[in-house]
Amino acid sequence: MRHEHAIVHHRAIDFWSARAAVLVVICLQLLVINNLSFGPRWLAPAIEAALLVPLSIATAWTQMATQKAVDHEHWYAIGRFRVFIRRTALVMTGVISIMNCGSLILLVRALLEGHAGAGTTLLVDALNIWVTNVIVFALWFWSTDRGGPPTCGLVKRAHADFLFPQMTLPDREIRDWLPGFVDYVFLAFTNATAFSPTDTLPLTQRAKLLMMAEAMISLLTIALVAARAVNILA
């Protein structure tokens, strides 16, 4: 039973990288120049921070508990905390997604109505939305692949949502290879720039829908908003 949850401790960098990514999103939301938020500018960052704090505390507790757990009850508590962490993370990711899509809609609306501000500020906000889009879908990919972090290391490759290049190699040394958060960030980045899979392929309908949604948002941001900003600057 120990090895099933000890991965939380051994792959701690992935969990804290995801928490840091959310912190980056909060900072980006506060740096939006134009009025592109639902309600007050601080509302979305406040909601996300309110979810991030207990999520980080639960993650820290779980990682420390894996070092001290000695019986079934301890591991059962750790398992329940992992499920709580995943559910809270999914809610937080959903909030970020809604807020970022809302910002894009408001920006496009401002463009169509001719109230988008100067070309430079439009470029900055478009870049802000695009970077947030990459981060939020990296979180989605990481949180859903093989059931997310709570089942990391427990689900067979046949049930994976994504096929990474390492998973196709016959070498025994990488047979137990597992993708980390950085791998999902790279996947989200390449999908947002190429608008299609590159080295990593989606295997499930859920993964394909997520990649389609990210590519659509990225395409709308780059093709419509950024192009309009360049025309303004020209």
C-alpha positions as CSV (number, residue, x, y, z in Angstrom):
1,M,0.0,0.0,0.0
2,R,2.9,2.3,0.7
3,H,4.1,2.7,-2.9
4,E,0.7,3.7,-4.1
5,H,0.7,7.0,-2.2
6,A,4.4,7.6,-1.6
7,I,4.6,9.0,-5.1
8,V,3.1,12.2,-3.7
9,H,6.3,12.7,-1.8
10,H,8.7,11.5,-4.5
11,R,7.1,13.7,-7.2
12,A,6.5,16.7,-4.9
13,I,8.0,19.1,-7.5
14,D,5.1,18.4,-9.8
15,F,2.5,19.4,-7.2
16,W,4.3,22.6,-6.2
17,S,4.9,23.5,-9.9
18,A,1.2,23.3,-10.4
19,R,0.6,25.5,-7.4
20,A,3.2,28.0,-8.7
21,A,1.5,28.0,-12.1
22,V,-1.8,29.1,-10.4
23,L,0.1,31.9,-8.6
24,V,1.4,33.0,-12.0
25,V,-2.1,33.1,-13.3
26,I,-3.3,35.2,-10.4
27,C,-0.5,37.7,-11.1
28,L,-1.4,37.8,-14.8
29,Q,-5.0,38.5,-14.0
30,L,-4.0,41.5,-11.8
31,L,-1.8,42.8,-14.6
32,V,-4.6,43.0,-17.3
33,I,-4.6,46.6,-18.5
34,N,-8.1,47.0,-20.0
35,N,-11.3,46.3,-18.0
36,L,-11.7,42.7,-19.0
37,S,-12.9,41.0,-15.8
38,F,-16.3,39.9,-14.4
39,G,-17.0,42.2,-11.5
40,P,-14.1,43.9,-9.6
41,R,-10.5,43.2,-10.9
42,W,-9.7,41.5,-7.6
43,L,-12.6,39.0,-7.6
44,A,-11.1,36.2,-9.7
45,P,-7.7,36.4,-8.0
46,A,-9.4,36.4,-4.6
47,I,-11.4,33.3,-5.4
48,E,-8.4,31.5,-6.8
49,A,-6.2,32.4,-3.8
50,A,-9.0,31.3,-1.4
51,L,-8.8,27.9,-3.1
52,L,-5.1,27.8,-3.5
53,V,-4.3,28.3,0.2
54,P,-6.1,25.3,1.6
55,L,-5.0,23.3,-1.5
56,S,-1.4,24.0,-0.7
57,I,-1.8,23.2,2.9
58,A,-3.4,19.9,2.1
59,T,-0.7,19.1,-0.4
60,A,2.0,19.9,2.2
61,W,0.2,17.8,4.8
62,T,-0.1,14.9,2.4
63,Q,3.6,15.0,1.5
64,M,4.6,15.0,5.2
65,A,2.1,12.2,6.0
66,T,3.6,9.9,3.4
67,Q,6.9,9.9,5.3
68,K,5.2,9.0,8.6
69,A,2.4,6.7,7.6
70,V,2.9,3.2,9.0
71,D,-0.5,1.5,8.9
72,H,-3.7,1.2,6.8
73,E,-5.5,4.0,8.5
74,H,-2.8,6.5,7.8
75,W,-2.7,5.5,4.1
76,Y,-6.5,5.7,4.0
77,A,-6.4,9.3,5.3
78,I,-3.8,10.2,2.7
79,G,-5.9,8.7,0.0
80,R,-8.9,10.7,1.0
81,F,-6.8,13.9,1.1
82,R,-5.6,13.2,-2.4
83,V,-9.1,13.0,-3.6
84,F,-10.0,16.3,-1.8
85,I,-6.9,17.9,-3.4
86,R,-7.9,16.8,-6.9
87,R,-11.5,18.0,-6.5
88,T,-10.4,21.4,-5.2
89,A,-7.8,21.7,-8.0
90,L,-10.5,20.9,-10.6
91,V,-12.8,23.6,-9.2
92,M,-9.9,26.1,-9.1
93,T,-8.9,25.2,-12.7
94,G,-12.6,25.6,-13.8
95,V,-12.7,29.1,-12.2
96,I,-9.6,30.1,-14.0
97,S,-10.9,28.8,-17.3
98,I,-14.2,30.6,-17.0
99,M,-12.5,33.9,-16.0
100,N,-10.0,33.7,-18.8
101,C,-12.6,32.9,-21.4
102,G,-14.7,35.8,-20.1
103,S,-11.7,38.1,-20.5
104,L,-11.3,37.0,-24.1
105,I,-15.0,37.5,-24.8
106,L,-14.9,41.0,-23.3
107,L,-11.8,41.8,-25.3
108,V,-13.3,40.7,-28.6
109,R,-16.4,42.6,-27.8
110,A,-14.4,45.7,-27.1
111,L,-12.6,45.2,-30.4
112,L,-15.9,45.0,-32.3
113,E,-17.3,48.0,-30.6
114,G,-14.1,50.0,-31.1
115,H,-13.3,50.5,-27.4
116,A,-10.3,48.2,-27.1
117,G,-7.9,51.0,-26.2
118,A,-4.4,51.5,-27.6
119,G,-2.8,48.9,-29.8
120,T,0.1,48.3,-27.3
121,T,-2.3,47.6,-24.4
122,L,-4.3,45.3,-26.7
123,L,-1.2,43.3,-27.5
124,V,-0.2,43.0,-23.8
125,D,-3.7,41.8,-22.8
126,A,-3.8,39.4,-25.7
127,L,-0.5,37.9,-24.7
128,N,-1.7,37.8,-21.1
129,I,-4.8,35.8,-22.1
130,W,-2.8,33.5,-24.3
131,V,-0.2,32.7,-21.6
132,T,-3.0,32.1,-19.1
133,N,-4.7,29.8,-21.7
134,V,-1.5,27.7,-21.9
135,I,-1.2,27.4,-18.1
136,V,-4.8,26.6,-17.5
137,F,-4.9,23.8,-20.1
138,A,-1.6,22.4,-18.7
139,L,-3.5,22.2,-15.4
140,W,-6.4,20.5,-17.1
141,F,-4.2,17.9,-18.9
142,W,-2.3,17.2,-15.7
143,S,-5.4,17.0,-13.6
144,T,-7.3,14.6,-15.9
145,D,-4.7,12.3,-17.5
146,R,-5.1,8.8,-16.1
147,G,-7.5,10.2,-13.5
148,G,-5.2,12.9,-12.3
149,P,-2.5,13.1,-9.6
150,P,-4.5,11.0,-7.1
151,T,-4.1,8.0,-9.3
152,C,-0.6,8.8,-10.6
153,G,1.4,5.6,-10.9
154,L,-1.7,3.4,-10.3
155,V,-3.4,3.5,-13.7
156,K,-2.1,1.4,-16.6
157,R,-0.8,3.0,-19.7
158,A,-3.6,1.5,-21.7
159,H,-6.0,3.9,-19.8
160,A,-3.9,7.0,-20.4
161,D,-5.4,10.1,-22.0
162,F,-2.2,11.1,-23.8
163,L,0.5,9.1,-25.6
164,F,3.9,10.6,-24.8
165,P,7.0,9.6,-26.9
166,Q,8.6,7.9,-23.9
167,M,5.6,5.6,-23.6
168,T,6.3,4.2,-27.1
169,L,10.0,3.2,-26.4
170,P,10.7,-0.5,-25.6
171,D,13.5,0.3,-23.2
172,R,12.9,-1.4,-19.8
173,E,14.5,1.5,-18.0
174,I,11.7,3.9,-19.0
175,R,8.9,1.3,-18.8
176,D,7.6,2.9,-15.6
177,W,8.1,6.5,-16.9
178,L,5.4,8.9,-15.8
179,P,4.7,12.4,-17.3
180,G,5.3,15.3,-15.0
181,F,3.7,18.7,-14.8
182,V,6.4,20.2,-17.1
183,D,5.5,17.6,-19.8
184,Y,1.9,18.9,-19.7
185,V,3.0,22.5,-19.9
186,F,5.0,21.6,-23.0
187,L,2.0,19.8,-24.4
188,A,-0.3,22.8,-23.8
189,F,2.3,25.2,-25.3
190,T,2.8,23.2,-28.5
191,N,-1.0,22.7,-28.9
192,A,-1.5,26.5,-28.4
193,T,1.1,27.4,-31.0
194,A,0.6,24.6,-33.6
195,F,-3.2,24.3,-33.1
196,S,-2.7,20.5,-33.4
197,P,-0.9,17.6,-31.6
198,T,2.9,17.6,-32.1
199,D,4.9,14.8,-30.3
200,T,2.1,13.9,-27.9
201,L,-1.2,12.4,-29.1
202,P,-4.6,12.5,-27.5
203,L,-6.1,9.0,-27.0
204,T,-9.5,9.7,-25.4
205,Q,-12.4,11.8,-26.3
206,R,-11.9,13.9,-23.2
207,A,-8.3,14.7,-24.2
208,K,-9.3,15.5,-27.7
209,L,-12.0,17.9,-26.6
210,L,-9.6,19.7,-24.2
211,M,-7.0,20.1,-27.0
212,M,-9.7,21.4,-29.3
213,A,-10.9,23.9,-26.8
214,E,-7.4,25.2,-26.1
215,A,-6.5,25.5,-29.8
216,M,-9.8,27.3,-30.5
217,I,-9.1,29.9,-27.7
218,S,-5.5,30.3,-28.8
219,L,-6.5,30.7,-32.5
220,L,-9.1,33.3,-31.6
221,T,-6.6,35.2,-29.5
222,I,-3.8,35.2,-32.0
223,A,-5.7,35.5,-35.3
224,L,-8.3,38.1,-34.2
225,V,-7.0,40.1,-31.3
226,A,-3.3,40.1,-32.0
227,A,-3.8,40.7,-35.7
228,R,-6.1,43.7,-35.0
229,A,-3.5,45.1,-32.6
230,V,-0.8,44.9,-35.2
231,N,-3.1,46.8,-37.6
232,I,-3.7,49.5,-35.0
233,L,0.0,49.9,-34.4
234,A,0.7,50.0,-38.2
